[in-house]
Structure formats: structure tokens, C-alpha cells
Amino acid sequence: MDPISNCRQTIATEPTTAVYPGTFDPITNGHLDIVERALQLFDRVIIAVAVNVGKQPLFPLDERIDLIKQCFGPGDDRVSVDATDGLIVDYAEQQGACAIVRGLRAVSDFDYEFQLALMNRKLARRVDTVFLMTGFRWIYISSSIIKDAARHHGDISGLVPDHVRQALQKKYHADNKKSGRRPGV
Ligand code: COA
């Protein structure tokens, strides 16, 4: 079946699922904005926390997942959080998802996102990439910039959920005092 008929059939007969992949080190209000927007289009959104992305995350995988789960109440059964290691299109297919959601903040995101989407399409034609524009308020934030501000005692309230702000404070300032070690960004 060609991708368009497949999508039409999926939309007509089954609940639609999208996978929202990323490192989420840590999750920010910008990411949550994308999840909210995706929920307007899809019945279910799986936030897929990537294990191997060639980054050295500040938060280990289980903490990143836990911080995301705390953003959603028990009633939010349209959102689930999972870890994924491997090709994101394989994961999407395993989950029966018809789309991969990616957020676009600025033109600078576009080159990389376009390349990633084309590669993903080459790997799995049945899974489409859907780009959602991040709300204007979040256009300048990234996990790294938030971590940098937190590390230097900058005020990040309003940019991440409060439990994430506290986790960053603990990571950079409480843990730091105990060990004398300086965690990386
Ligand atoms: N609000 C705030 N920040 C946002 C954002 C938003 N809406 N959207 C993206 N960002 C930030 C992230 O916080 C992240 O910041 P950081 O670089 O400072 O950590 C940055 O933009 C890039 O984010 P992310 O969307 O998490 O992408 P990533 O590069 O970390 O992850 C994967 C990319 C995991 C999706 C991709 O590598 C992947 O799919 N890997 C699996 C293997 C695979 O299938 N590869 C593709 C085919 S070969």
C-alpha cells in the first residue's frame, strides 16, 4: 500500500500515534509545548528518550524519563514515555506510529531537521515526519542553554517545569558541594 493510502486508512479506522524523539536532557517547556501541539493532531504521543545520540547527557536515562513522567498526571493517558536505542523509524514502526514529530524553533533548526527527515523517509516510507512550530515564547531555549544558565545560578523559572528546575539545582549545586566535582554542561 502506498504511504498516502496507508495514512488515510490509519486516520479513518485506528487511533493515530506519533513518536516525539529527543534527548530531553532535561525536558523544557518548549518540549512540552510541542507535546501539547502534537496532541491536537494525534490520539497518542510517545515521548521517546534516545539512549545513544552521541551526546553526554547530564541526567542519566532513568532520570530524564522520570522528569518527563512527572510532567504528566495519571489522567494523561494519551502521553507515554519510553526509552529507545536504535533507529527511531524502527521504534516508530514497532509502536504502530504513523508519524515522527519534531519541533522547529528557528530557521537554523531546518537544515539538520530536513536531513534527518529525509533519511528517516528513506529508511521507512510509511512513517512521516511532522514539523510543529514551537511557541514563540520558547523559540530561544534549548536544554543546553537552560543547563548553562542553571549552572551559573541564572533564573530559569518559567522555562522548565518546577521539578526540573529543582533537579538542575540539585545536580549543579547540591551534588557539587558534596563531591567538590564540577559536572559538565
Ligand atoms: N524546545 C526547546 N528546546 C528544543 C526544542 C523545543 N521545542 N526542540 C529541540 N530543542 C533542543 C533540545 O533541547 C536540544 O538541545 P541540546 O542540543 O542543547 O540538548 C536540541 O534542541 C536538539 O534536540 P533534540 O530534539 O533532543 O534532538 P537531538 O539531536 O538531541 O536528538 C534524535 C536527535 C535523538 C531525535 C536523533 O538523533 C535520532 O533520531 N536518533 C536515533 C537514531 C536515528 O534514528 N537517527 C536518524 C537516522 S540515521
Residues whose N, C-alpha, C, O or C-beta is under 5 A from the ligand:
A	BS01	COA	P21 G22 T23 F24 T28 G30 H31 I34 A50 V53 G86 L87 I88 V89 G103 M119 T134 W138 I141 S142 S143 S144 I145
